[in-house]
Amino acid sequence: MELDAYKILALPRDASDDEIRRAYHRLAREHHPDRSTAASAADFDRVQQAWEALREPAARQQLSLIHISEPTR
């Protein structure tokens, strides 16, 4: 399964550090199993993985380079 961190966090690819942080915190609260009866552990895990992929600027740049080099499907 391919992870599109920007899509999971509902962000444009040019989102700022602050926008990424706010989107993560909002979705983590929304999908956290202890706070929501409708949330699943899988949804929370996907939000966590997206945050891990985008939280560091160097990792975000690497992700952007990978996305650019992928052939269109």
N, C-alpha and C positions, 0 to 999 in steps of 0.2 A: 504494500500500500504506500503510495506516494504522499508525502506530507507537504501541503502548501500552507505554510505558516501564516502568510498574509491573508489567505482566504479563511482560515480557521478563526483568526482574530478579526475578520471583517475589516481589513485595512488596505489602503492603496499601497503600492510598492514604494512610494516615496514618503511614507509615514515617518514622522519625527520620533525621537527616543521617547518623548513624553506621551505621544499618541499611542505608541506601542505599549508602554507601561500602563496607561489608563485602560486600554482595551483588555490587556491581560487581567488586571485586577477586577474589572467589571465581570468578565467571563468566568474567572476563577470563583468569584463569589456566587455567580449564577449557577454554575455547574458543580460546586463542591457538594459531595455526598452528605456531609453533615448539615448543610444549610437548605438543601432542596430535596424534596421527596421524589421529584420527577427526574432529577439528574442521575445519570449513570456514571459509573467509574470510568468507562471508556471515554465519555465526553470530557470529563475532567482531565484524563490522561492526555487527550489530544490537545487541550488548551495548554497543559504543562509542556508538552513537546514543542508546541509552537513558540512558547515563551523562551524555552531553552535555545531554540534556533535563532531567535531575533533579539535577545536581550543584549548581547554584546555587539558593538559596531563592526568588529572584525568578522565575526561569524555571519552577521547580516550581509556584509560585503561579499563574503565567500558564497553565500546562498544566492545572491544576485548574479554573481558570475556563473554559477552552475545553471541558473534559470535561463540566462542569456544564451549559453552554449548548447542548450538542449534543442534538438530539432522539433519543429512544430508537428503536431499529430493531427 
